[in-house]
Amino acid sequence: MYLVGIIENKNNTMEMSKILEGMQIYKKCTIMKIKQDNLDNLKNVKFDVVIINQELDVEKYKTNLENILKNTKILVLNIDYKENLKVVENLKIQVITYGFNKKATVTITSCDEDNIMLEFQREIITLNNKKIESEEIKKSFKTGENGMHFYVGIVILETVFT
């Protein structure tokens, strides 16, 4: 079973739970929600995947983030928050970025009330060493705008488990 850490805005907890309930992620991993203030307590935890879906105070938590990420296999990072780009400096792990940013590994190309289109712009290597080629996928999406970025992070998480 995989261990996944999710750094997410604390006010999205209910929407986050709603999204996770509708997906098959729970069968493959244990998910730990992480608050920025608790990063120091987790420096010795070995995560398979960490998802960062909130703007981080990188200067304040840089050392704690580095301690967690040095033992992590894959970082899934929302780069619509510009400050988060500082997290990936000098990392020697696979980083999968996502968001509306055209330079992201996975770009949100369009979305409406029911669907979201995602473009995997670069090859991704899964935790099982399977290569996922560039492709565009359409996913059903029924949550509010606040949960959209989190949902994309979870879609990527499902992909790295294949």
C-alpha positions in Angstrom: 0.0 0.0 0.0 1.3 3.5 -0.9 1.5 6.5 1.5 0.3 9.8 0.0 0.6 13.2 1.7 -1.7 16.0 0.6 -0.9 19.6 1.5 -4.2 21.3 0.8 -6.1 24.4 2.0 -7.8 23.5 5.3 -11.1 25.0 4.2 -11.4 22.4 1.4 -11.6 19.4 3.7 -15.3 18.6 3.0 -14.9 19.0 -0.8 -11.7 17.0 -0.7 -13.5 14.1 1.1 -16.3 14.2 -1.4 -13.9 13.9 -4.3 -11.9 11.0 -2.7 -15.1 9.0 -1.9 -16.0 8.9 -5.6 -12.6 7.5 -6.7 -10.9 4.2 -6.2 -7.8 5.7 -4.6 -8.5 4.3 -1.1 -7.9 0.7 -2.3 -4.3 1.5 -3.3 -3.1 4.0 -0.7 -3.3 5.6 2.7 -3.8 9.3 2.5 -2.5 11.8 5.1 -3.7 15.4 5.0 -0.9 17.7 5.9 -1.0 21.3 7.3 2.0 23.6 6.6 2.4 24.1 10.4 2.9 20.4 10.9 5.6 19.8 8.3 8.4 19.5 10.9 6.6 16.6 12.6 6.7 14.6 9.3 10.3 15.0 8.3 11.0 11.2 8.9 7.9 10.0 7.1 8.6 8.3 3.8 5.8 9.2 1.3 5.5 7.6 -2.0 3.7 10.7 -3.4 3.2 14.2 -2.0 0.5 16.5 -3.6 0.8 20.2 -3.0 -2.4 22.0 -3.8 -2.1 25.3 -2.0 0.2 28.3 -2.0 3.0 27.6 0.4 5.1 29.9 2.4 8.2 28.4 0.9 10.7 30.7 2.6 9.3 29.8 6.1 8.9 26.1 5.5 11.7 25.4 2.9 13.9 23.2 5.2 10.9 21.2 6.4 9.6 20.7 2.8 13.1 19.6 1.6 13.3 17.0 4.5 10.0 15.5 3.5 10.5 15.6 -0.2 14.0 14.1 -0.2 12.4 10.8 0.8 9.4 11.1 -1.6 9.3 9.3 -4.9 6.9 11.7 -6.8 5.8 15.3 -6.1 2.5 16.4 -7.7 2.6 20.2 -7.6 0.0 22.8 -8.5 2.0 25.5 -10.2 -0.8 28.0 -10.6 0.6 29.3 -7.3 3.9 30.9 -8.5 5.6 30.6 -5.1 5.4 26.8 -5.3 7.9 26.7 -8.1 10.6 27.4 -5.5 9.9 24.0 -4.0 11.2 22.1 -7.0 14.7 23.7 -7.0 17.4 21.1 -6.6 14.9 18.2 -6.2 16.1 14.8 -7.4 12.7 13.2 -7.6 10.0 13.1 -10.3 8.0 16.3 -10.3 4.6 16.4 -12.0 3.2 19.9 -12.3 -0.4 20.7 -13.1 -2.7 23.7 -13.5 -3.7 26.2 -16.1 -0.1 27.1 -16.7 0.9 26.1 -20.3 4.3 24.9 -19.0 2.7 22.4 -16.6 3.2 18.6 -17.1 -0.6 18.3 -17.0 -2.5 21.3 -18.2 -6.2 22.0 -17.6 -7.2 22.8 -21.2 -10.9 23.3 -20.5 -13.6 22.8 -17.9 -17.3 23.2 -17.5 -19.9 22.2 -14.9 -19.7 18.5 -15.9 -16.3 17.8 -17.5 -12.7 18.7 -17.4 -10.1 18.2 -20.2 -6.6 17.5 -19.2 -3.5 17.4 -21.4 -0.6 15.3 -20.3 2.1 17.2 -22.1 5.1 15.1 -21.2 5.8 11.5 -20.4 5.1 10.4 -16.8 6.8 7.4 -15.2 4.4 5.6 -12.7 5.4 4.1 -9.4 5.4 0.7 -11.2 7.8 2.1 -13.8 5.2 2.2 -16.5 5.5 5.1 -19.1 2.4 7.2 -19.6 2.7 9.0 -23.0 1.4 12.4 -23.8 -2.4 12.4 -24.2 -5.5 14.4 -23.7 -8.2 13.0 -21.4 -11.7 14.0 -20.5 -12.9 13.4 -17.0 -16.4 13.8 -15.4 -16.2 16.5 -12.8 -19.1 17.4 -10.5 -17.6 19.4 -7.7 -17.3 23.2 -7.2 -14.5 25.3 -8.5 -12.6 25.1 -5.2 -12.2 21.4 -5.7 -11.1 21.4 -9.3 -7.4 21.7 -8.7 -7.5 19.1 -6.0 -9.5 16.8 -8.4 -6.8 17.2 -11.0 -4.2 16.3 -8.4 -6.1 13.1 -7.6 -6.5 12.2 -11.3 -2.7 12.5 -11.6 -2.4 10.3 -8.4 -4.5 7.6 -10.0 -2.3 7.8 -13.1 0.9 7.3 -11.2 -0.6 4.2 -9.5 -1.2 2.4 -12.9 
